[in-house]
Each structure stands twice: as C-alpha cells, then as structure tokens.
C-alpha cells in the first residue's frame, strides 16, 4: 500500500511539473505569454492594457497542453462586458447609449491587450468612427473636428444624455466653439429655423456646399419658404439680389437681426443702400409710404408679375385711355373718386371751384394723362410731389407749378399758364370754352 501511495504521488508531481513547463507564469507576461515564441508583440504597442502584465486576470486555462491545434486551451474569466466592468465602471445608464456599448461589445472599438492609439482604440478615432459611419466623411466641405478626426469633440463615445451621443444639446454644443453666435441669437428677431437647432440648415459633419449648408443657397431657403419660390417661377420681374451669388442673404441675415424680417436695417433706409438715387437731398417732400419708411406698399421685395417689382400694374405711357382698372397701384391708397366726377366739392384739391381738374386731365377715352405726367412717384422738392420737369419723348417737359393758399397755377409746355382756386373760379366762361376745345383737339 505504501508503495502504491508513493507511486501516485510521483505521478501527481510529474503532472504538476509538466503543467508548469507547458503554461508559463501568467503573472509575468514578459517571461511567459509574451515570450518571443508566443505573443511577442503583445507588450510592444505604444499603449498597453495594464492588466496584460497579469494574464490570468482575464484568462483561465481549461485544457493542457497549450497550445493545441484547432482547440482553445484558454477562456475568459467572464464574458464582456462583465469582464470589463470588473475594473471599468459600467455604461448604459443614460438615455442614449452607443450601439456597441449597448450590446456589450467593448472590443469592437478597443483592443483588450495593446494599441498604438490612446484609449486602446483599434484605429485612429476618425478611421474607427468612419468604419461604421461611412456616410459622415468624404464631403467637399468638412466640419473642423471631423477633418481632424476629433469626433469626441462633439460626441461621447459611450453614452450621453443628448441624442446622437452629443456632449450638449443643440445650439449649446455649437456655442462651445461658435461663441459669437450665442450673442447673435440674443437679438430681437431670430430666424425661426433655429428653433430646430443649427442642424436645420447646417450639416454638422460635412457638405457639398459652403458653410456646411444642407442645400445650395436659395434652395435651402425655399425648402421652408416655398411661397417665395412659387412667386419667382411666375414672376415678370425679380429683385436683382435674388439672382446674384449671395441670393437671399443679400438682404436677410441668416441667423438673427435687431430688425423685422431679419433685415440689417429697417425698411426704406435699407433699400436706399442700393437705390441711393431714389430720393435726392433736396427732395424733402416724400411719398406717403416713404415718409413712413416703407417701400413694400408699392414694390414687392422678392418678385412681381409687374415691371419694377410693383405690387400692381402701372403703365409708364404718357397717354392712357382711362378705365377704372387703370392706376390700381395709386388707388390702393388714394380714393378713386378724384377721377370719377367732373364736378366735386370734396374728391380732390386740384379743382377750380367744383370743376375737377384731375377729371379733366385724366378721365378721357383718348390721350388721358398718366399720373406721372405731373407727379414724381418717390419724392419731390415741391408740394403734392409735383415735378419740375417730366420726360416727354426726348424732351423734358416743364410743369411750372406754383402753389397758392387755395390753389395754384401751372404753365407747362403743353398749354399756357392757368390758375385755379378752390373757393372761386379764376377763369372766364370764354377761357373754359377755349380750354375744352383745345383738349378735345388733342
């Protein structure tokens, strides 16, 4: 019996010795697993997982000898992520979790032994991210962090409280770099698109269009402002800035402004930046809309079915056969009664007694006079916007208007000087008969 026991002890001793020879000491990886004949490159990376120094922390022998062809002689102490969370705090408690983390696949992104990249990443950050998110690269214009491969400047690689694993929500994240825009958005009028965040107009990764816009120029604007696009398709006249390279931003700030409609300045003041000659220095009598600082009562700011962006049709002819459809532009504000009655005591101040001189000049089937025959449309240095001269073919026809307390007089190139007075008739019946014949003969 003693001999048998000694024999068994000998067998056990030999087996233990064989195991020690077969499996190098896992606690000294340089002398065992990472020896030249086995995993020689394991500890030569720039960044080495600290636990590699003690292989048995993660690995456990299951059969001997090691190695064996087509057999796994070691297994993990635990499967990931439980193995990883023995040392690393667990992820997955926040609302948004990166898919590999959610599925417990830590080694999808991290090499468990060593890497040339910080954080034991399998590839440089940019290459690693693009291996799954290939649609975020390769654009003509690239966001700075994407271009430098610094995806984690905006995204948390594991989990986040904000969607898309963003470090902060919406514009708050953008402001960490674009600090000037935070102040910009405190202005009185903010582009409504920004209520959906900066990505309503900008692609945060890359774009085929400048400024990382998600569409080209005006096409981007028209994706919301479709009514303007429809107007342009039917328009007879289009505001010149819309046909320029800058398009909509020629007149509108894309983010915010202290003025209505995202304009850099209010109303007529802004328009005069381009249309400086519309009102001359000496022209102190302004057309009503301009006096209120507005151009849009008469001109559409984008496009129109009429020439000169007019809101209603207006003929530029010197003579017009009068009809009630004429002068729609003027009578959008003015009372058309001033042309309807040959005799009136209220419809117009341009009358001799009750004789309506507007009616005499304009309400004619043949050779009725256009409003522009006597009036300037924007501003004048005379009352009632009366012009000093008006174009008549190649000639500048003088008006010769003089205002009096109850009327005035004019001595245009088309007839001799006549006076009118609202309180008493200044002409004899003979003069009126001659005037009537003269007008009929024209």
C-alpha positions, 0 to 999 in steps of 0.5 A: 500500500505504501508503495502504491501511495508513493507511486501516485504521488510521483505521478501527481508531481510529474503532472504538476511539473509538466503543467508548469513547463507547458503554461508559463507564469501568467503573472509575468507576461514578459517571461511567459505569454509574451515570450518571443515564441508566443505573443511577442508583440503583445507588450510592444504597442505604444499603449498597453492594457495594464492588466496584460502584465497579469494574464490570468486576470482575464484568462483561465486555462481549461485544457493542457497542453497549450497550445493545441491545434484547432482547440482553445486551451484558454477562456475568459474569466467572464464574458464582456462586458462583465469582464470589463466592468470588473475594473471599468465602471459600467455604461448604459445608464443614460438615455442614449447609449452607443450601439456597441456599448449597448450590446456589450461589445467593448472590443469592437472599438478597443483592443483588450491587450495593446494599441498604438492609439490612446484609449486602446482604440483599434484605429485612429478615432476618425478611421474607427468612427468612419468604419461604421459611419461611412456616410459622415466623411468624404464631403467637399466641405468638412466640419473642423473636428471631423477633418481632424478626426476629433469626433469626441469633440462633439460626441461621447463615445459611450453614452450621453444624455443628448441624442446622437451621443452629443456632449450638449444639446443643440445650439449649446454644443455649437456655442462651445466653439461658435461663441459669437453666435450665442450673442447673435441669437440674443437679438430681437428677431431670430430666424425661426429655423433655429428653433430646430437647432443649427442642424436645420440648415447646417450639416454638422459633419460635412457638405457639398456646399459652403458653410456646411449648408444642407442645400445650395443657397436659395434652395435651402431657403425655399425648402421652408419658404416655398411661397417665395419660390412659387412667386419667382417661377411666375414672376415678370420681374425679380429683385436683382439680389435674388439672382446674384451669388449671395441670393437671399442673404443679400438682404436677410441675415441668416441667423438673427437681426435687431430688425423685422424680417431679419433685415440689417436695417429697417425698411426704406433706409435699407433699400436706399443702400442700393437705390441711393438715387431714389430720393435726392437731398433736396427732395424733402417732400416724400411719398406717403409710404416713404415718409413712413419708411416703407417701400413694400406698399408699392414694390414687392421685395422678392418678385412681381408679375409687374415691371419694377417689382410693383405690387400692381400694374402701372403703365409708364405711357404718357397717354392712357385711355382711362378705365377704372382698372387703370392706376390700381397701384395709386388707388390702393391708397388714394380714393378713386373718386378724384377721377370719377366726377367732373364736378366735386366739392370734396374728391380732390384739391386740384379743382377750380371751384367744383370743376375737377381738374384731375377729371379733366386731365385724366378721365378721357377715352383718348390721350388721358394723362398718366399720373406721372405726367405731373407727379414724381412717384418717390419724392419731390422738392415741391408740394403734392410731389409735383415735378419740375420737369417730366420726360416727354419723348426726348424732351423734358417737359416743364410743369411750372407749378406754383402753389397758392393758399387755395390753389395754384397755377401751372404753365407747362409746355403743353398749354399756357399758364392757368390758375385755379382756386378752390373757393372761386373760379379764376377763369372766364366762361370764354377761357373754359370754352377755349380750354375744352376745345383745345383738349378735345383737339388733342 
